[in-house]
């Protein structure tokens, strides 16, 4: 099985047709996207600074309308593929209700799209089951309107069903494990130990992560192969071959307006 691993589109929608071309050219069997369809905006600044009062109802409504357009455009194009597209939300993919609405609508309209945040999608022909947890896994309070932030205990509790599944897990996290350099961003380690703990607990065959923009690479945690494909808005992606466990990293050609 050849899996195309991607993450962090961050509003660079010009990259989507390029990725669709890669799927067809490279005989990809499944596409995994580890979060962040949209880019940063004033809501993220307000969340980080605590200056929520600057976000007027009118401004929030305008931003949410733009979010809906971005989610719909992403899922519309992914629905044109004839392979499974496995997705989770990222830290920036807020509000949660709008992301989930768009994803679940396209699961119905385009049955190849599978949102595995707190859920799973079996791939029995390869003895795999894709499961995941999106957003930022953190020790901070839960937040789902300005950004997607979940307490670490919630991520572990939400994946407890993995004990009952018979196939090897393919886990997808937006937050990387705190391990090696796979969680590097701006010279800081941004991963979370709870993700490392979950990986060690369930021993998934593969793990695909996002968020850490400078952490592109592969690490092995126990028997689990963990892949950070690098940010898609900069053209990065990875291909995982489950027959050989080889991971190759690639970069798309430059295109206009492909920055986050």
C-alpha positions as protocol buffer text, in pm:
chain_id: "A"
residue {
  index: 1
  type: UNK
  ca { x: 0 y: 0 z: 0 }
}
residue {
  index: 2
  type: UNK
  ca { x: 126 y: 347 z: -90 }
}
residue {
  index: 3
  type: UNK
  ca { x: 10 y: 621 z: 146 }
}
residue {
  index: 4
  type: UNK
  ca { x: 47 y: 990 z: 62 }
}
residue {
  index: 5
  type: UNK
  ca { x: 109 y: 1174 z: 391 }
}
residue {
  index: 6
  type: UNK
  ca { x: 32 y: 1548 z: 408 }
}
residue {
  index: 7
  type: UNK
  ca { x: -32 y: 1817 z: 666 }
}
residue {
  index: 8
  type: UNK
  ca { x: -56 y: 2195 z: 713 }
}
residue {
  index: 9
  type: UNK
  ca { x: -213 y: 2334 z: 398 }
}
residue {
  index: 10
  type: UNK
  ca { x: -270 y: 2660 z: 588 }
}
residue {
  index: 11
  type: UNK
  ca { x: -480 y: 2827 z: 323 }
}
residue {
  index: 12
  type: UNK
  ca { x: -250 y: 2750 z: 28 }
}
residue {
  index: 13
  type: UNK
  ca { x: -532 y: 2609 z: -184 }
}
residue {
  index: 14
  type: UNK
  ca { x: -315 y: 2623 z: -496 }
}
residue {
  index: 15
  type: UNK
  ca { x: -140 y: 2315 z: -358 }
}
residue {
  index: 16
  type: UNK
  ca { x: -454 y: 2098 z: -373 }
}
residue {
  index: 17
  type: UNK
  ca { x: -453 y: 2035 z: -752 }
}
residue {
  index: 18
  type: UNK
  ca { x: -83 y: 1953 z: -729 }
}
residue {
  index: 19
  type: UNK
  ca { x: -150 y: 1691 z: -462 }
}
residue {
  index: 20
  type: UNK
  ca { x: -431 y: 1542 z: -668 }
}
residue {
  index: 21
  type: UNK
  ca { x: -182 y: 1507 z: -955 }
}
residue {
  index: 22
  type: UNK
  ca { x: 63 y: 1330 z: -723 }
}
residue {
  index: 23
  type: UNK
  ca { x: -208 y: 1082 z: -622 }
}
residue {
  index: 24
  type: UNK
  ca { x: -272 y: 988 z: -983 }
}
residue {
  index: 25
  type: UNK
  ca { x: 91 y: 993 z: -1096 }
}
residue {
  index: 26
  type: UNK
  ca { x: 234 y: 792 z: -806 }
}
residue {
  index: 27
  type: UNK
  ca { x: -39 y: 525 z: -789 }
}
residue {
  index: 28
  type: UNK
  ca { x: -133 y: 625 z: -435 }
}
residue {
  index: 29
  type: UNK
  ca { x: -373 y: 394 z: -247 }
}
residue {
  index: 30
  type: UNK
  ca { x: -473 y: 634 z: 35 }
}
residue {
  index: 31
  type: UNK
  ca { x: -418 y: 998 z: 125 }
}
residue {
  index: 32
  type: UNK
  ca { x: -374 y: 1111 z: 488 }
}
residue {
  index: 33
  type: UNK
  ca { x: -406 y: 1478 z: 587 }
}
residue {
  index: 34
  type: UNK
  ca { x: -304 y: 1561 z: 946 }
}
residue {
  index: 35
  type: UNK
  ca { x: -477 y: 1896 z: 984 }
}
residue {
  index: 36
  type: UNK
  ca { x: -473 y: 2273 z: 926 }
}
residue {
  index: 37
  type: UNK
  ca { x: -678 y: 2342 z: 616 }
}
residue {
  index: 38
  type: UNK
  ca { x: -699 y: 2714 z: 700 }
}
residue {
  index: 39
  type: UNK
  ca { x: -421 y: 2956 z: 792 }
}
residue {
  index: 40
  type: UNK
  ca { x: -367 y: 3182 z: 1092 }
}
residue {
  index: 41
  type: UNK
  ca { x: -592 y: 3485 z: 1141 }
}
residue {
  index: 42
  type: UNK
  ca { x: -683 y: 3738 z: 1410 }
}
residue {
  index: 43
  type: UNK
  ca { x: -870 y: 3473 z: 1611 }
}
residue {
  index: 44
  type: UNK
  ca { x: -545 y: 3287 z: 1672 }
}
residue {
  index: 45
  type: UNK
  ca { x: -380 y: 3611 z: 1782 }
}
residue {
  index: 46
  type: UNK
  ca { x: -671 y: 3678 z: 2017 }
}
residue {
  index: 47
  type: UNK
  ca { x: -652 y: 3325 z: 2157 }
}
residue {
  index: 48
  type: UNK
  ca { x: -278 y: 3353 z: 2220 }
}
residue {
  index: 49
  type: UNK
  ca { x: -293 y: 3701 z: 2376 }
}
residue {
  index: 50
  type: UNK
  ca { x: -625 y: 3662 z: 2556 }
}
residue {
  index: 51
  type: UNK
  ca { x: -761 y: 3976 z: 2388 }
}
residue {
  index: 52
  type: UNK
  ca { x: -1093 y: 3814 z: 2294 }
}
residue {
  index: 53
  type: UNK
  ca { x: -1284 y: 4144 z: 2324 }
}
residue {
  index: 54
  type: UNK
  ca { x: -1132 y: 4261 z: 1995 }
}
residue {
  index: 55
  type: UNK
  ca { x: -1332 y: 3998 z: 1809 }
}
residue {
  index: 56
  type: UNK
  ca { x: -1667 y: 4157 z: 1736 }
}
residue {
  index: 57
  type: UNK
  ca { x: -1965 y: 3939 z: 1638 }
}
residue {
  index: 58
  type: UNK
  ca { x: -1951 y: 4084 z: 1287 }
}
residue {
  index: 59
  type: UNK
  ca { x: -1582 y: 4003 z: 1246 }
}
residue {
  index: 60
  type: UNK
  ca { x: -1631 y: 3649 z: 1379 }
}
residue {
  index: 61
  type: UNK
  ca { x: -1917 y: 3593 z: 1136 }
}
residue {
  index: 62
  type: UNK
  ca { x: -1704 y: 3715 z: 845 }
}
residue {
  index: 63
  type: UNK
  ca { x: -1415 y: 3486 z: 945 }
}
residue {
  index: 64
  type: UNK
  ca { x: -1644 y: 3187 z: 987 }
}
residue {
  index: 65
  type: UNK
  ca { x: -1794 y: 3240 z: 640 }
}
residue {
  index: 66
  type: UNK
  ca { x: -1441 y: 3232 z: 496 }
}
residue {
  index: 67
  type: UNK
  ca { x: -1370 y: 2914 z: 693 }
}
residue {
  index: 68
  type: UNK
  ca { x: -1676 y: 2741 z: 551 }
}
residue {
  index: 69
  type: UNK
  ca { x: -1564 y: 2829 z: 198 }
}
residue {
  index: 70
  type: UNK
  ca { x: -1215 y: 2690 z: 267 }
}
residue {
  index: 71
  type: UNK
  ca { x: -1343 y: 2366 z: 419 }
}
residue {
  index: 72
  type: UNK
  ca { x: -1592 y: 2312 z: 138 }
}
residue {
  index: 73
  type: UNK
  ca { x: -1330 y: 2377 z: -130 }
}
residue {
  index: 74
  type: UNK
  ca { x: -1085 y: 2133 z: 32 }
}
residue {
  index: 75
  type: UNK
  ca { x: -1337 y: 1852 z: 78 }
}
residue {
  index: 76
  type: UNK
  ca { x: -1497 y: 1911 z: -263 }
}
residue {
  index: 77
  type: UNK
  ca { x: -1163 y: 1849 z: -435 }
}
residue {
  index: 78
  type: UNK
  ca { x: -1069 y: 1555 z: -214 }
}
residue {
  index: 79
  type: UNK
  ca { x: -1404 y: 1396 z: -298 }
}
residue {
  index: 80
  type: UNK
  ca { x: -1299 y: 1373 z: -663 }
}
residue {
  index: 81
  type: UNK
  ca { x: -1040 y: 1107 z: -580 }
}
residue {
  index: 82
  type: UNK
  ca { x: -1123 y: 737 z: -599 }
}
residue {
  index: 83
  type: UNK
  ca { x: -907 y: 641 z: -299 }
}
residue {
  index: 84
  type: UNK
  ca { x: -969 y: 680 z: 75 }
}
residue {
  index: 85
  type: UNK
  ca { x: -892 y: 1030 z: 202 }
}
residue {
  index: 86
  type: UNK
  ca { x: -830 y: 1018 z: 578 }
}
residue {
  index: 87
  type: UNK
  ca { x: -843 y: 1352 z: 760 }
}
residue {
  index: 88
  type: UNK
  ca { x: -832 y: 1511 z: 1104 }
}
residue {
  index: 89
  type: UNK
  ca { x: -860 y: 1880 z: 1201 }
}
residue {
  index: 90
  type: UNK
  ca { x: -562 y: 2092 z: 1297 }
}
residue {
  index: 91
  type: UNK
  ca { x: -509 y: 2357 z: 1563 }
}
residue {
  index: 92
  type: UNK
  ca { x: -619 y: 2627 z: 1315 }
}
residue {
  index: 93
  type: UNK
  ca { x: -930 y: 2443 z: 1189 }
}
residue {
  index: 94
  type: UNK
  ca { x: -1180 y: 2625 z: 1406 }
}
residue {
  index: 95
  type: UNK
  ca { x: -1461 y: 2661 z: 1487 }
}
residue {
  index: 96
  type: UNK
  ca { x: -1493 y: 2290 z: 1554 }
}
residue {
  index: 97
  type: UNK
  ca { x: -1864 y: 2280 z: 1464 }
}
residue {
  index: 98
  type: UNK
  ca { x: -1802 y: 2420 z: 1114 }
}
residue {
  index: 99
  type: UNK
  ca { x: -1512 y: 2187 z: 1041 }
}
residue {
  index: 100
  type: UNK
  ca { x: -1704 y: 1881 z: 1160 }
}
residue {
  index: 101
  type: UNK
  ca { x: -2013 y: 1983 z: 965 }
}
residue {
  index: 102
  type: UNK
  ca { x: -1815 y: 2017 z: 641 }
}
residue {
  index: 103
  type: UNK
  ca { x: -1624 y: 1693 z: 695 }
}
residue {
  index: 104
  type: UNK
  ca { x: -1927 y: 1486 z: 786 }
}
residue {
  index: 105
  type: UNK
  ca { x: -2133 y: 1629 z: 499 }
}
residue {
  index: 106
  type: UNK
  ca { x: -1864 y: 1516 z: 257 }
}
residue {
  index: 107
  type: UNK
  ca { x: -1845 y: 1173 z: 416 }
}
residue {
  index: 108
  type: UNK
  ca { x: -2205 y: 1138 z: 299 }
}
residue {
  index: 109
  type: UNK
  ca { x: -2168 y: 1306 z: -40 }
}
residue {
  index: 110
  type: UNK
  ca { x: -1821 y: 1176 z: -123 }
}
residue {
  index: 111
  type: UNK
  ca { x: -1787 y: 836 z: 44 }
}
residue {
  index: 112
  type: UNK
  ca { x: -1410 y: 833 z: -4 }
}
residue {
  index: 113
  type: UNK
  ca { x: -1361 y: 1106 z: 262 }
}
residue {
  index: 114
  type: UNK
  ca { x: -1315 y: 971 z: 616 }
}
residue {
  index: 115
  type: UNK
  ca { x: -1282 y: 1205 z: 914 }
}
residue {
  index: 116
  type: UNK
  ca { x: -1114 y: 995 z: 1186 }
}
residue {
  index: 117
  type: UNK
  ca { x: -1094 y: 1253 z: 1466 }
}
residue {
  index: 118
  type: UNK
  ca { x: -1222 y: 1043 z: 1761 }
}
residue {
  index: 119
  type: UNK
  ca { x: -1325 y: 783 z: 1505 }
}
residue {
  index: 120
  type: UNK
  ca { x: -1180 y: 519 z: 1274 }
}
residue {
  index: 121
  type: UNK
  ca { x: -1189 y: 382 z: 922 }
}
residue {
  index: 122
  type: UNK
  ca { x: -1101 y: 17 z: 856 }
}
residue {
  index: 123
  type: UNK
  ca { x: -878 y: -78 z: 562 }
}
residue {
  index: 124
  type: UNK
  ca { x: -916 y: -457 z: 589 }
}
residue {
  index: 125
  type: UNK
  ca { x: -745 y: -540 z: 260 }
}
residue {
  index: 126
  type: UNK
  ca { x: -421 y: -411 z: 417 }
}
residue {
  index: 127
  type: UNK
  ca { x: -497 y: -528 z: 773 }
}
residue {
  index: 128
  type: UNK
  ca { x: -502 y: -164 z: 888 }
}
residue {
  index: 129
  type: UNK
  ca { x: -748 y: 62 z: 1065 }
}
residue {
  index: 130
  type: UNK
  ca { x: -699 y: 440 z: 1045 }
}
residue {
  index: 131
  type: UNK
  ca { x: -782 y: 632 z: 1363 }
}
residue {
  index: 132
  type: UNK
  ca { x: -684 y: 967 z: 1501 }
}
residue {
  index: 133
  type: UNK
  ca { x: -717 y: 1274 z: 1716 }
}
residue {
  index: 134
  type: UNK
  ca { x: -683 y: 1625 z: 1579 }
}
residue {
  index: 135
  type: UNK
  ca { x: -621 y: 1972 z: 1712 }
}
residue {
  index: 136
  type: UNK
  ca { x: -356 y: 2075 z: 1960 }
}
residue {
  index: 137
  type: UNK
  ca { x: -319 y: 1827 z: 2245 }
}
residue {
  index: 138
  type: UNK
  ca { x: -223 y: 2043 z: 2539 }
}
residue {
  index: 139
  type: UNK
  ca { x: -223 y: 2097 z: 2913 }
}
residue {
  index: 140
  type: UNK
  ca { x: -427 y: 2412 z: 2858 }
}
residue {
  index: 141
  type: UNK
  ca { x: -805 y: 2451 z: 2884 }
}
residue {
  index: 142
  type: UNK
  ca { x: -1030 y: 2319 z: 2609 }
}
residue {
  index: 143
  type: UNK
  ca { x: -1101 y: 2565 z: 2323 }
}
residue {
  index: 144
  type: UNK
  ca { x: -1302 y: 2494 z: 2007 }
}
residue {
  index: 145
  type: UNK
  ca { x: -1418 y: 2828 z: 1865 }
}
residue {
  index: 146
  type: UNK
  ca { x: -1102 y: 3036 z: 1819 }
}
residue {
  index: 147
  type: UNK
  ca { x: -870 y: 2737 z: 1781 }
}
residue {
  index: 148
  type: UNK
  ca { x: -888 y: 2362 z: 1843 }
}
residue {
  index: 149
  type: UNK
  ca { x: -720 y: 2279 z: 2173 }
}
residue {
  index: 150
  type: UNK
  ca { x: -795 y: 1963 z: 2370 }
}
residue {
  index: 151
  type: UNK
  ca { x: -664 y: 1855 z: 2711 }
}
residue {
  index: 152
  type: UNK
  ca { x: -425 y: 1560 z: 2692 }
}
residue {
  index: 153
  type: UNK
  ca { x: -647 y: 1332 z: 2900 }
}
residue {
  index: 154
  type: UNK
  ca { x: -929 y: 1378 z: 2648 }
}
residue {
  index: 155
  type: UNK
  ca { x: -715 y: 1251 z: 2361 }
}
residue {
  index: 156
  type: UNK
  ca { x: -620 y: 937 z: 2552 }
}
residue {
  index: 157
  type: UNK
  ca { x: -979 y: 872 z: 2663 }
}
residue {
  index: 158
  type: UNK
  ca { x: -1115 y: 928 z: 2310 }
}
residue {
  index: 159
  type: UNK
  ca { x: -889 y: 656 z: 2166 }
}
residue {
  index: 160
  type: UNK
  ca { x: -972 y: 390 z: 2424 }
}
residue {
  index: 161
  type: UNK
  ca { x: -1179 y: 205 z: 2161 }
}
residue {
  index: 162
  type: UNK
  ca { x: -852 y: 101 z: 1993 }
}
residue {
  index: 163
  type: UNK
  ca { x: -833 y: -184 z: 2245 }
}
residue {
  index: 164
  type: UNK
  ca { x: -1130 y: -346 z: 2069 }
}
residue {
  index: 165
  type: UNK
  ca { x: -1007 y: -324 z: 1709 }
}
residue {
  index: 166
  type: UNK
  ca { x: -853 y: -631 z: 1548 }
}
residue {
  index: 167
  type: UNK
  ca { x: -640 y: -467 z: 1275 }
}
residue {
  index: 168
  type: UNK
  ca { x: -308 y: -285 z: 1308 }
}
residue {
  index: 169
  type: UNK
  ca { x: -364 y: 85 z: 1381 }
}
residue {
  index: 170
  type: UNK
  ca { x: -255 y: 364 z: 1149 }
}
residue {
  index: 171
  type: UNK
  ca { x: -279 y: 661 z: 1386 }
}
residue {
  index: 172
  type: UNK
  ca { x: -306 y: 1023 z: 1274 }
}
residue {
  index: 173
  type: UNK
  ca { x: -231 y: 1309 z: 1515 }
}
residue {
  index: 174
  type: UNK
  ca { x: -206 y: 1679 z: 1447 }
}
residue {
  index: 175
  type: UNK
  ca { x: 14 y: 1709 z: 1756 }
}
residue {
  index: 176
  type: UNK
  ca { x: 340 y: 1515 z: 1723 }
}
residue {
  index: 177
  type: UNK
  ca { x: 495 y: 1309 z: 2002 }
}
residue {
  index: 178
  type: UNK
  ca { x: 765 y: 1468 z: 2214 }
}
residue {
  index: 179
  type: UNK
  ca { x: 1037 y: 1252 z: 2066 }
}
residue {
  index: 180
  type: UNK
  ca { x: 1357 y: 1320 z: 1875 }
}
residue {
  index: 181
  type: UNK
  ca { x: 1330 y: 1616 z: 1637 }
}
residue {
  index: 182
  type: UNK
  ca { x: 1000 y: 1522 z: 1477 }
}
residue {
  index: 183
  type: UNK
  ca { x: 822 y: 1792 z: 1681 }
}
residue {
  index: 184
  type: UNK
  ca { x: 1053 y: 2086 z: 1602 }
}
residue {
  index: 185
  type: UNK
  ca { x: 915 y: 2427 z: 1514 }
}
residue {
  index: 186
  type: UNK
  ca { x: 1123 y: 2746 z: 1529 }
}
residue {
  index: 187
  type: UNK
  ca { x: 1390 y: 2561 z: 1731 }
}
residue {
  index: 188
  type: UNK
  ca { x: 1133 y: 2456 z: 1993 }
}
residue {
  index: 189
  type: UNK
  ca { x: 994 y: 2111 z: 2072 }
}
residue {
  index: 190
  type: UNK
  ca { x: 615 y: 2149 z: 2050 }
}
residue {
  index: 191
  type: UNK
  ca { x: 512 y: 1784 z: 2081 }
}
residue {
  index: 192
  type: UNK
  ca { x: 331 y: 1634 z: 2378 }
}
residue {
  index: 193
  type: UNK
  ca { x: 437 y: 1345 z: 2599 }
}
residue {
  index: 194
  type: UNK
  ca { x: 81 y: 1211 z: 2603 }
}
residue {
  index: 195
  type: UNK
  ca { x: 104 y: 1139 z: 2230 }
}
residue {
  index: 196
  type: UNK
  ca { x: 426 y: 947 z: 2294 }
}
residue {
  index: 197
  type: UNK
  ca { x: 246 y: 758 z: 2570 }
}
residue {
  index: 198
  type: UNK
  ca { x: -49 y: 671 z: 2343 }
}
residue {
  index: 199
  type: UNK
  ca { x: 187 y: 542 z: 2074 }
}
residue {
  index: 200
  type: UNK
  ca { x: 370 y: 324 z: 2324 }
}
residue {
  index: 201
  type: UNK
  ca { x: 41 y: 197 z: 2466 }
}
residue {
  index: 202
  type: UNK
  ca { x: -129 y: 93 z: 2141 }
}
residue {
  index: 203
  type: UNK
  ca { x: 181 y: 11 z: 1936 }
}
residue {
  index: 204
  type: UNK
  ca { x: 39 y: 130 z: 1603 }
}
residue {
  index: 205
  type: UNK
  ca { x: 214 y: 11 z: 1292 }
}
residue {
  index: 206
  type: UNK
  ca { x: 232 y: 364 z: 1155 }
}
residue {
  index: 207
  type: UNK
  ca { x: 174 y: 717 z: 1286 }
}
residue {
  index: 208
  type: UNK
  ca { x: 139 y: 1030 z: 1071 }
}
residue {
  index: 209
  type: UNK
  ca { x: 166 y: 1367 z: 1245 }
}
residue {
  index: 210
  type: UNK
  ca { x: 153 y: 1737 z: 1162 }
}
residue {
  index: 211
  type: UNK
  ca { x: 190 y: 2080 z: 1317 }
}
residue {
  index: 212
  type: UNK
  ca { x: 569 y: 2087 z: 1370 }
}
residue {
  index: 213
  type: UNK
  ca { x: 678 y: 2283 z: 1063 }
}
residue {
  index: 214
  type: UNK
  ca { x: 1050 y: 2205 z: 1101 }
}
residue {
  index: 215
  type: UNK
  ca { x: 1013 y: 1845 z: 1211 }
}
residue {
  index: 216
  type: UNK
  ca { x: 998 y: 1668 z: 876 }
}
residue {
  index: 217
  type: UNK
  ca { x: 1136 y: 1318 z: 913 }
}
residue {
  index: 218
  type: UNK
  ca { x: 1086 y: 968 z: 1049 }
}
residue {
  index: 219
  type: UNK
  ca { x: 1140 y: 828 z: 1397 }
}
residue {
  index: 220
  type: UNK
  ca { x: 1070 y: 486 z: 1546 }
}
residue {
  index: 221
  type: UNK
  ca { x: 897 y: 468 z: 1883 }
}
residue {
  index: 222
  type: UNK
  ca { x: 901 y: 107 z: 1995 }
}
residue {
  index: 223
  type: UNK
  ca { x: 773 y: -80 z: 1690 }
}
residue {
  index: 224
  type: UNK
  ca { x: 585 y: 223 z: 1548 }
}
residue {
  index: 225
  type: UNK
  ca { x: 705 y: 418 z: 1245 }
}
residue {
  index: 226
  type: UNK
  ca { x: 623 y: 787 z: 1296 }
}
residue {
  index: 227
  type: UNK
  ca { x: 622 y: 1022 z: 994 }
}
residue {
  index: 228
  type: UNK
  ca { x: 609 y: 1401 z: 980 }
}
residue {
  index: 229
  type: UNK
  ca { x: 571 y: 1483 z: 608 }
}
residue {
  index: 230
  type: UNK
  ca { x: 651 y: 1854 z: 644 }
}
residue {
  index: 231
  type: UNK
  ca { x: 416 y: 2145 z: 567 }
}
residue {
  index: 232
  type: UNK
  ca { x: 214 y: 2120 z: 249 }
}
residue {
  index: 233
  type: UNK
  ca { x: 189 y: 2498 z: 208 }
}
residue {
  index: 234
  type: UNK
  ca { x: 562 y: 2491 z: 142 }
}
residue {
  index: 235
  type: UNK
  ca { x: 517 y: 2200 z: -98 }
}
residue {
  index: 236
  type: UNK
  ca { x: 629 y: 1916 z: 129 }
}
residue {
  index: 237
  type: UNK
  ca { x: 475 y: 1569 z: 136 }
}
residue {
  index: 238
  type: UNK
  ca { x: 583 y: 1211 z: 199 }
}
residue {
  index: 239
  type: UNK
  ca { x: 502 y: 870 z: 53 }
}
residue {
  index: 240
  type: UNK
  ca { x: 492 y: 569 z: 284 }
}
residue {
  index: 241
  type: UNK
  ca { x: 516 y: 222 z: 126 }
}
residue {
  index: 242
  type: UNK
  ca { x: 369 y: -31 z: 370 }
}
residue {
  index: 243
  type: UNK
  ca { x: 517 y: -323 z: 176 }
}
residue {
  index: 244
  type: UNK
  ca { x: 872 y: -213 z: 255 }
}
residue {
  index: 245
  type: UNK
  ca { x: 817 y: 48 z: 531 }
}
residue {
  index: 246
  type: UNK
  ca { x: 1017 y: 291 z: 318 }
}
residue {
  index: 247
  type: UNK
  ca { x: 934 y: 662 z: 350 }
}
residue {
  index: 248
  type: UNK
  ca { x: 1035 y: 908 z: 79 }
}
residue {
  index: 249
  type: UNK
  ca { x: 1009 y: 1287 z: 108 }
}
residue {
  index: 250
  type: UNK
  ca { x: 924 y: 1511 z: -184 }
}
residue {
  index: 251
  type: UNK
  ca { x: 855 y: 1875 z: -266 }
}
residue {
  index: 252
  type: UNK
  ca { x: 605 y: 2020 z: -509 }
}
residue {
  index: 253
  type: UNK
  ca { x: 710 y: 2284 z: -763 }
}
residue {
  index: 254
  type: UNK
  ca { x: 675 y: 2645 z: -651 }
}
residue {
  index: 255
  type: UNK
  ca { x: 345 y: 2812 z: -729 }
}
residue {
  index: 256
  type: UNK
  ca { x: 219 y: 3165 z: -684 }
}
residue {
  index: 257
  type: UNK
  ca { x: 51 y: 3246 z: -351 }
}
residue {
  index: 258
  type: UNK
  ca { x: 149 y: 2920 z: -185 }
}
residue {
  index: 259
  type: UNK
  ca { x: 247 y: 3076 z: 146 }
}
residue {
  index: 260
  type: UNK
  ca { x: 54 y: 3042 z: 472 }
}
